[in-house]
């Protein structure tokens, strides 16, 4: 199992154990994580699954593809160096921690 931790601005967090191969967005939507919408269903077309990958996990995720980079320019919350679309982050057998922005739409 892979572990995904979603940190919320109010201090709370959701910690999920998911099957490897599950996207961060799909994990959030399936388990009702507040703040992740996933409106396009994981097609990198809406930016409503925008997350901030925690610094210590940045080296473990592949770089964003061109289509993801374009969508990251359309996020509701500020784009940071650690911004990613949750639908493009696929969980392997290890852990990842992300911060959920204050807004998605």
C-alpha positions in Angstrom: 0.0 0.0 0.0 1.0 3.6 -0.5 0.4 6.3 2.0 -0.9 9.7 1.0 -1.2 12.5 3.5 -3.3 15.6 2.8 -2.5 18.6 5.0 -5.2 21.2 5.3 -4.7 24.9 6.0 -6.7 24.7 9.2 -4.2 22.2 10.7 -6.1 19.0 10.0 -5.0 16.2 7.8 -6.3 13.1 6.1 -4.0 10.1 5.9 -5.0 7.4 3.4 -3.6 4.0 2.5 -4.2 3.4 -1.2 -3.3 0.8 -3.8 -0.1 1.6 -5.8 -1.1 3.1 -9.2 -3.8 5.3 -7.7 -3.5 9.0 -8.4 -3.4 11.5 -5.5 -6.6 13.0 -7.0 -8.4 9.7 -7.2 -7.4 8.8 -3.6 -8.8 12.2 -2.4 -12.0 12.0 -4.3 -12.7 8.4 -3.5 -12.2 9.1 0.3 -14.0 12.4 0.4 -10.9 14.6 1.2 -12.1 18.2 1.5 -10.6 20.7 -1.0 -9.9 18.3 -3.8 -12.6 18.4 -6.6 -11.2 16.5 -9.5 -13.8 18.0 -11.8 -12.4 16.6 -15.1 -11.9 13.1 -13.7 -8.1 13.0 -14.0 -7.5 14.3 -17.5 -5.3 17.3 -16.5 -7.9 19.7 -17.9 -9.4 21.6 -15.0 -6.7 22.1 -12.2 -9.3 21.4 -9.4 -6.9 18.8 -7.9 -4.1 21.3 -7.5 -1.8 20.4 -4.5 1.5 21.5 -3.1 3.9 18.6 -2.8 5.8 18.9 0.5 9.5 19.8 0.0 10.8 16.4 1.3 8.8 14.5 -1.4 9.7 16.7 -4.4 12.6 14.6 -5.5 10.4 11.4 -5.5 7.9 12.7 -8.1 8.6 12.9 -11.9 8.7 16.4 -13.5 5.4 17.8 -14.8 4.6 17.2 -18.4 3.8 20.1 -20.7 0.0 19.8 -20.4 0.2 19.8 -16.6 2.5 22.8 -16.7 -0.1 24.7 -18.8 -2.9 23.8 -16.4 -0.9 24.9 -13.4 -1.0 28.4 -14.9 -4.8 28.3 -14.4 -5.1 27.3 -10.7 -7.3 29.2 -8.4 -4.8 29.3 -5.6 -1.3 30.7 -6.1 1.1 28.6 -8.2 4.2 27.7 -6.3 7.4 25.8 -7.3 5.9 22.7 -5.6 2.5 23.0 -7.3 1.3 19.8 -9.1 -2.0 18.4 -10.3 -3.0 15.5 -8.1 -4.3 13.6 -11.1 -0.8 13.5 -12.5 0.8 12.2 -9.3 0.6 8.4 -9.3 1.3 6.7 -6.0 4.0 4.1 -6.0 4.7 1.8 -3.0 5.9 4.7 -0.8 4.5 7.8 0.9 3.7 11.3 -0.3 2.5 14.3 1.6 0.8 17.3 0.0 -0.8 20.5 1.2 -4.3 21.3 -0.1 -4.7 24.9 -1.3 -7.4 27.1 0.2 -9.5 27.1 -3.0 -9.8 25.1 -6.2 -12.5 27.0 -8.1 
